[in-house]
Amino acid sequence: MKNLLARPIVRLLLAVVIAVVIIVAPISSSSFINYQLSLIAVFAVALLGLNIVMGYTGQVSLGQSAFLGLGAYIAAYGVRQEWPVVVIFLLCCIIPAAVGLLVALAAARLRGLALAMVTIALPIIGVPLAKRFPDFTGGSVGSTVSWLEAPEGSGLADDQFRYYLVVAIAVVLFILGRNLVRGRIGRAFAIVKSNEAVALSMGISPYRYKVLAFTIASLFGGASGFLYIAVVQYTSPETLSFATSINLVAAMVIGGSASILGTVLGAIYFVMLPVVAGQIDSSRTALISGAALLLVLFLLPGGLVSLPRRIAQLVRGGRGGSPRSRAAADRPPTGDTAPRTTAAPEAEKQPR
Amino acid sequence: MAYTIQLIVEGFATGSIYGALALAIVLVNRSTGLINFAQGSMGVLATFVAFGLVQLGAPLLLAMLVAFVFAFVFGAGVERFVVRRFEGGDPDTAVVVTIGLFVLIAGIAALIWGYEPRQFPSLFPPQSIEILGVFISLRSVGTIVVLVAVMALLQVLFRFTKLGLAMRAVADNPQSASLSGLPVSRLLMVGWGLAAVLGALAGILVAPQLFISPTMLDFALVYALAAAILGGLDSPLGAVVAAWFIGIVENLAGAYIDFIGDDLKIAVPFIFMLVILIARPQGLFGRKVTVRI
């Protein structure tokens, strides 16, 4: 299986099949399904940004929803002012990125938990702030726009047109994001995540790369805000609420931290959870979401994306290994090796 | 002037509630080096236990004691069965674990008791007393007194008892503590249990005012985290002083600065936090740590 997947021709075929499915899917589906599929693309972009700062660079960010909301508000405002779509999109990227840069310049000086606290403040202050400027945001009622209707003669319904637009932008952003994390900058992120002192000794400034990661995350957040308005056509303070941020973090971890495919899985989870939970009992969404997150952390520390590898591991362990070695494999990989466990508590203690 | 003093006393009382939660966060952080985002929802769950007992007709004080016992057992259990697996590992993973707990426990409370806020009886009589022309509610006075008493108790525990000494040793260096024969894992459970009791106390103190609901302590938790970071995550006194400071400044800014008003006053502690963290990353009362490579 693994050897088969490693062959370029198989990968190419797989990519073609997926592309065809993505292109054909909206034609035969109902508008509700198209809406959900478009939403997956929207939140995949937000999660990609979150994954870049948190999964790849190791900086906890609990403020991603603030950038999503900011992008959505800018897009809604731009539509009302009848600006060209391209200008709106660029502003949706640039302004949140600039805000993210400003926050990061201050926050990246701090370590782990302090950074988490500063980023928590963004959605928590953002919600009353959004209500305070009703001319720009529509206050607590939110603002509704109506745009991006399918062009005449294209033969597409509105939902299909929006689906194609949103998915196309998301795919481009994903290719950019993938190249970023696989390239020189991505390697710098990885070394900043694993050890800042080593990064410094290699001439990589942890501060600069943290600021960069945070700015890119904000940019993706803002872009996903644009896509959100394209699909939902409505935004309110709820979009940037703290709960959205928490759910985004949960979805990122459940999908798979530091993984592009995991980001997509996380987005599917993020969008599908309320739909599925709504069919059972919508008041249990929080319960299901919390339980899912803890289950993944216990059983699949790498997220859903590591499921095939994990099953293969269990099958191998089941044949050859004793129950004890299987228990050892259960543990998150960081605590696995003996020298690491003895060194870890001390290393963890000092920065506090 | 009388109004200002009233605002300050009220800010003191609100700050005391944040302070109880901030103490819980500091306690957990000192023993296990984690920030427990679920501290608030654990407190709410214990408050709901008290609420259930009161509804069955139990007197409030008894219900409160049962809630404390429940909180202690629950907190120790969470440490033993959930958090322990992630201690000493990646701190970011641990943060996500407590976020998962936060969502899950709020979900459990909502499942049993629903989301709509309900009335909760107060520990203190609803009257106000007049001192030199200033009206101060007994609730405010009571809340402040309770918090000061709790702080004194914690000081006594950590300074003058064997248990406190052992807990300090574990916080200081788990390996050496373990080598000198201390039951480290059990002490960590005690630390988490005590923290959960503090959370329950915050919940019971604030419930009559906010009405009890699964999300009741969410905002208080954010303030408490801000206070804990401001005061330095390893300093109980610092956390409480910072919590008082936040409560008072927030109340005054909300009342006197027009632009801030009642809705934006939550921004005030964060702005302070950002400024102080940039000038003094270890917090106002925290020890500066040097990193050995």
Interface residues (C-beta under 8 A of the other chain):
Chain A: M54 G58 V60 A106 A107 R109 L110 R111 G112 L113 A114 A116 M117 V118 I120 A121 I124 I125 P128 L129 K131 R132 A197 F242 I246 V249 A250 V253 S283 R284 T285 A286 L287 I288 S289 G290 A291 L293 L294 L297 F298 P301 R331 P332 T334 G335 T341 T342 A344 P345 E346 E348 K349 Q350 P351 R352
Chain B: N29 G33 I35 V82 R85 F86 E87 G88 G89 D90 P91 D92 T93 V95 V96 V97 I99 G100 L101 F102 V103 L104 I105 A106 G107 I108 A110 L111 G114 Y115 N173 P174 Q175 D218 V222 L225 A226 I229 L233 D234 D263 L264 I266 A267 F270 M273 L274 L277 I278 P281 V289 T290 V291 R292 I293
